Amino acid sequence: MLGLVFTNYFYTPANCFDGRHNGTESGVDCGGNCVRICALAVEQPVVQWAQSFRVAEGQYNAVAYIENRNVIAASP
């Protein structure tokens, strides 16, 4: 009876927004089944090349090819 009362009123299943390291998480609310990547697991992007060039007098343009080595993280 006491276990049923505890379960119904106090128990909350692990989720990715509870502020605790529980369930399948690798850190607090990150990794495992959570979408958020743990900060220590993130690899820095690698600049393969960068070039700037003059478009007109006093105007320059810049382009770069940057490799993201984080397989599950992307940015448009």
C-alpha distances in whole Angstrom, upper triangle without the diagonal:
4,5,5,6,9,10,11,13,14,15,18,20,23,26,30,30,27,29,28,29,26,26,29,31,34,34,32,32,35,36,34,33,34,37,38,40,40,43,44,44,46,50,53,55,58,61,64,67,68,71,72,75,78,78,80,82,79,76,74,71,69,67,65,63,60,57,54,52,49,48,45,46,49,51,53
4,5,5,6,9,10,11,11,12,16,18,21,24,28,28,24,27,25,26,24,24,28,29,32,32,30,30,33,34,32,31,32,36,36,38,37,40,41,41,44,48,50,53,56,59,62,65,66,69,70,73,76,76,78,80,77,74,72,70,67,65,63,61,58,56,52,50,47,46,43,45,47,49,52
4,5,5,6,9,10,10,10,14,15,18,21,25,25,22,24,23,24,21,21,24,26,29,29,27,27,30,31,29,28,29,32,33,35,34,37,38,38,41,45,47,50,53,56,59,62,63,66,67,71,73,73,76,77,75,72,70,67,64,62,60,58,55,52,49,47,44,43,40,41,44,46,49
4,5,5,6,9,10,10,13,15,18,21,25,25,22,25,23,25,22,21,25,27,30,30,28,27,30,31,29,28,29,32,33,35,35,38,39,39,42,45,48,50,54,57,59,62,63,66,67,70,73,72,75,77,74,71,69,66,64,62,60,58,55,52,49,47,44,43,40,41,44,46,48
4,5,5,6,8,9,13,15,19,21,25,24,21,24,23,25,22,22,26,27,31,30,28,27,30,32,30,29,29,32,33,35,35,38,39,40,42,45,48,50,54,57,59,62,63,66,67,70,72,72,75,76,73,71,69,66,64,62,60,58,55,53,49,48,44,44,41,42,44,46,48
4,6,5,5,6,10,13,16,19,22,21,18,21,19,21,19,19,23,24,27,27,24,24,27,29,27,26,27,30,30,32,32,35,36,36,39,42,45,47,51,54,56,59,60,63,64,67,70,70,72,74,71,68,66,63,61,59,57,55,52,50,46,45,41,41,38,39,42,43,46
4,6,6,5,8,10,13,16,20,20,17,20,19,20,17,17,21,22,25,25,23,22,25,27,25,24,24,27,28,30,30,33,34,34,37,40,43,45,49,52,54,57,58,61,62,65,68,68,70,72,69,66,64,62,59,57,55,53,50,48,44,43,39,38,35,36,39,41,43
4,6,7,9,11,15,17,21,20,18,21,20,22,19,19,23,24,28,27,25,23,27,28,27,25,25,28,29,32,32,35,36,36,38,42,44,46,50,53,55,58,58,61,63,66,68,67,70,72,69,66,64,62,59,58,55,54,51,49,45,44,40,40,36,37,40,41,43
4,6,9,12,15,17,20,19,16,19,19,21,19,20,23,24,27,26,24,23,26,28,27,25,25,28,28,31,31,34,35,36,37,41,44,46,49,52,55,57,58,61,62,65,67,67,69,70,68,65,63,61,58,57,55,53,50,48,45,44,40,40,36,37,39,41,43
4,7,10,13,15,18,17,14,16,15,18,16,17,21,21,24,23,20,20,23,25,25,23,23,26,26,29,28,31,32,33,35,38,41,43,47,50,52,55,55,58,60,63,65,65,67,69,66,63,61,59,56,55,53,51,48,46,42,41,38,38,34,35,38,39,42
4,7,9,12,16,15,12,15,14,16,13,14,17,18,21,21,18,18,21,23,21,20,20,23,24,26,26,29,30,30,32,36,39,41,44,47,50,53,53,56,58,61,63,63,66,67,65,62,60,57,55,53,51,49,46,44,40,39,35,35,32,32,35,37,40
4,7,9,12,12,9,12,12,13,11,12,15,16,19,18,16,15,18,20,18,17,17,20,20,23,23,26,27,27,29,33,35,38,41,44,46,49,50,53,54,57,60,60,62,64,61,58,56,53,51,49,47,45,42,40,36,36,32,31,28,29,32,33,36
4,6,10,11,9,12,11,12,9,8,12,13,17,16,15,13,16,17,15,14,14,17,18,21,21,24,25,25,27,31,33,35,39,42,44,47,48,51,53,56,58,58,61,63,60,57,55,52,49,47,45,43,40,38,34,33,29,29,25,26,29,31,34
4,7,9,7,10,8,9,6,5,9,9,13,13,11,10,12,13,12,11,11,14,15,17,17,20,22,21,23,27,30,32,35,38,41,43,44,48,49,53,55,55,58,60,57,54,52,49,46,44,42,40,37,34,31,29,26,25,22,23,26,28,31
4,6,6,9,9,9,8,7,9,9,12,12,10,8,10,12,11,9,8,11,12,15,15,18,20,20,21,25,28,29,33,36,38,41,42,45,46,49,52,52,54,56,54,51,48,46,43,41,39,37,34,32,28,27,23,23,20,20,23,25,28
4,6,8,8,9,9,9,9,8,11,10,8,5,7,9,9,8,6,8,8,11,12,15,17,17,18,22,24,26,29,32,35,37,38,41,42,46,48,48,51,53,50,47,45,42,39,37,35,34,30,28,25,24,20,20,17,17,20,21,24
4,6,8,10,11,12,13,11,14,12,9,6,9,12,13,12,9,11,10,13,14,16,19,19,20,23,25,27,31,33,36,39,39,42,43,46,48,48,51,52,50,47,45,42,40,38,36,35,32,30,26,26,22,23,19,19,21,22,25
4,6,9,9,11,13,11,14,12,9,7,11,14,15,14,12,14,13,16,15,18,20,20,22,26,28,30,33,36,39,41,42,45,46,49,51,51,54,55,53,50,48,45,43,41,39,38,34,33,29,29,25,26,22,22,25,26,29
4,7,9,12,14,11,13,10,6,6,10,13,15,15,12,14,13,14,13,15,17,18,20,24,25,28,32,34,37,40,40,43,44,48,50,50,53,54,51,48,46,44,41,40,38,37,33,32,28,27,24,25,22,22,24,25,29
4,6,9,11,9,11,8,5,6,10,12,13,14,12,15,14,15,13,15,17,18,20,24,26,29,32,35,38,41,41,45,46,49,52,52,55,56,53,51,48,46,43,42,39,38,34,32,29,28,24,25,22,22,25,27,30
4,7,8,6,7,5,4,6,8,10,11,12,11,14,13,13,11,14,15,15,18,22,24,27,30,34,36,39,40,44,45,49,51,52,55,56,53,51,48,46,43,41,38,36,33,31,27,25,22,23,20,21,24,26,30
4,6,6,8,8,8,8,10,11,10,11,11,15,14,15,14,17,17,18,20,24,27,29,33,36,38,41,42,46,48,51,54,54,57,59,56,53,51,48,45,43,40,38,35,32,29,27,24,24,21,22,26,28,31
4,6,9,10,10,9,11,10,8,9,10,14,14,15,15,18,19,18,21,24,27,30,33,36,38,41,43,46,48,51,54,54,57,59,57,54,51,48,45,43,40,38,35,32,28,26,23,23,20,22,25,27,31
4,7,9,10,10,9,8,5,6,8,12,13,13,13,16,17,15,18,21,25,27,30,33,35,38,40,43,45,49,52,52,55,57,55,52,49,46,43,40,37,35,32,29,25,23,20,19,17,19,22,25,28
4,5,7,6,6,5,4,7,7,10,10,10,9,13,13,13,15,19,22,24,27,31,33,36,37,41,43,46,49,49,52,54,51,49,46,43,40,38,35,33,29,27,23,21,18,18,15,17,20,23,26
4,7,8,6,5,6,9,9,11,10,9,7,11,10,10,13,16,19,22,25,28,30,34,35,39,41,44,47,48,51,53,50,47,44,42,38,36,33,31,27,25,21,19,16,17,15,16,20,22,26
4,6,5,6,9,11,10,12,10,9,6,9,9,10,13,16,19,22,25,28,31,34,35,39,40,44,47,47,50,52,49,46,44,41,38,36,33,31,28,26,22,20,17,18,16,17,20,22,26
4,6,8,10,12,10,12,10,10,8,10,12,13,15,19,21,24,27,30,33,36,36,40,41,45,47,48,51,52,49,46,44,42,39,37,34,33,29,27,24,23,19,21,18,18,21,23,26
4,7,9,9,7,9,7,9,8,11,13,13,15,19,21,23,27,30,32,35,36,39,41,44,46,47,49,51,48,45,43,40,38,36,33,32,28,27,23,22,18,19,16,16,19,21,24
4,7,8,5,7,5,5,5,9,10,10,11,15,18,20,23,27,29,32,33,36,38,41,44,44,47,49,46,43,41,38,35,33,30,29,25,23,19,18,15,15,13,13,16,18,22
4,6,5,7,6,5,6,10,10,9,11,14,17,19,22,26,28,31,32,36,38,41,44,44,48,49,47,44,41,38,35,33,30,28,24,22,18,16,13,13,11,12,15,18,22
4,5,8,9,9,9,13,14,12,14,17,20,22,25,28,30,33,35,38,41,44,47,47,50,52,50,47,44,41,38,35,32,30,27,24,20,18,15,14,12,14,17,20,24
4,7,9,10,12,15,17,14,16,19,22,24,27,30,32,35,36,39,41,44,47,47,50,53,50,47,44,41,38,36,33,31,28,25,21,20,16,15,12,14,17,20,23
4,6,8,10,13,15,13,14,18,20,22,25,28,30,33,34,37,39,42,45,45,48,50,48,45,42,39,36,34,31,29,26,24,20,19,15,15,12,12,15,18,21
4,6,10,12,15,13,13,16,18,19,23,25,27,30,31,34,36,39,41,41,44,46,44,41,39,35,33,30,28,26,23,21,17,17,13,13,9,9,12,14,17
4,7,9,12,11,11,14,16,17,21,24,26,29,30,33,34,38,40,40,43,45,42,39,37,34,31,29,27,25,22,20,16,16,12,13,10,9,12,14,17
4,6,9,7,7,11,13,15,18,21,24,27,28,31,33,36,39,39,42,44,42,39,36,33,30,28,25,23,20,18,14,13,10,11,8,8,11,14,17
4,6,5,7,11,13,16,19,22,25,28,29,32,34,38,40,41,44,46,43,40,37,35,32,30,27,25,21,19,16,15,12,13,12,11,14,17,20
4,5,6,9,11,14,17,20,23,26,26,30,32,35,38,39,42,43,40,38,35,32,29,28,25,23,20,18,15,14,12,14,13,12,15,16,20
4,6,8,11,14,17,20,23,26,27,31,33,36,39,40,43,45,42,39,36,34,31,29,26,24,20,18,15,14,12,15,14,14,17,19,22
4,6,10,13,15,19,21,24,26,30,32,36,39,40,43,44,42,39,36,33,30,28,24,22,19,16,13,11,9,11,11,11,14,17,20
4,7,9,12,16,18,21,22,26,28,32,35,36,39,41,38,35,32,30,26,24,21,19,15,13,10,9,7,10,10,9,11,14,17
4,6,9,13,15,18,20,23,26,29,33,34,37,39,36,34,30,28,24,22,18,16,13,11,8,6,6,10,11,10,12,14,17
4,6,10,13,15,16,20,22,26,29,31,34,35,33,30,27,24,21,19,15,14,10,9,7,7,8,12,13,11,12,13,16
4,7,9,12,13,17,19,23,26,27,31,32,30,27,24,21,18,15,12,10,7,6,5,6,8,11,13,11,11,11,14
4,6,9,11,15,18,21,25,26,30,31,29,27,23,20,17,14,11,9,6,5,7,8,11,14,16,14,14,14,16
4,6,7,11,14,17,21,23,26,28,26,23,20,17,13,11,7,6,4,6,9,11,14,16,19,17,15,15,16
4,7,11,14,17,21,23,26,28,27,24,20,18,14,11,8,6,6,7,10,12,15,17,20,18,17,17,18
4,7,10,13,17,19,23,24,23,21,17,14,11,9,6,5,7,10,13,15,19,20,23,21,19,18,19
4,7,10,14,16,19,21,20,17,13,11,7,6,4,6,9,12,15,18,20,22,25,22,20,19,18
4,7,10,13,16,17,17,14,10,8,6,5,6,9,12,15,18,21,24,26,28,25,23,21,20
4,7,9,12,14,13,10,7,6,4,6,9,12,15,18,21,24,26,28,30,27,25,22,21
4,6,9,11,11,9,6,6,6,9,12,15,18,21,24,27,30,32,33,30,28,25,24
4,6,7,8,6,4,6,9,12,15,18,21,25,28,31,33,35,36,33,30,28,26
4,7,8,6,5,6,10,12,16,19,22,26,28,32,34,35,36,33,30,27,25
4,6,5,7,9,13,16,20,23,26,29,32,35,37,39,40,37,33,31,28
4,6,8,12,15,18,22,25,28,31,34,37,39,41,42,39,36,33,31
4,7,10,13,17,20,24,26,30,32,35,37,39,40,37,34,31,29
4,7,10,14,17,21,23,27,29,32,34,36,37,34,31,27,26
4,7,10,14,17,20,23,26,29,31,33,34,31,28,25,23
4,7,10,14,16,20,22,26,28,29,31,27,24,22,20
4,7,11,13,17,19,22,24,26,27,24,22,19,18
4,7,10,13,16,19,21,23,25,22,19,17,15
4,6,10,13,16,18,20,22,19,17,15,14
4,7,10,13,15,17,19,17,14,14,13
4,7,10,12,14,16,14,12,11,12
4,6,9,11,13,12,10,11,13
4,6,8,10,8,7,9,11
4,6,9,9,9,12,14
4,6,5,7,11,14
4,6,8,11,14
4,7,10,13
4,7,10
4,7
4
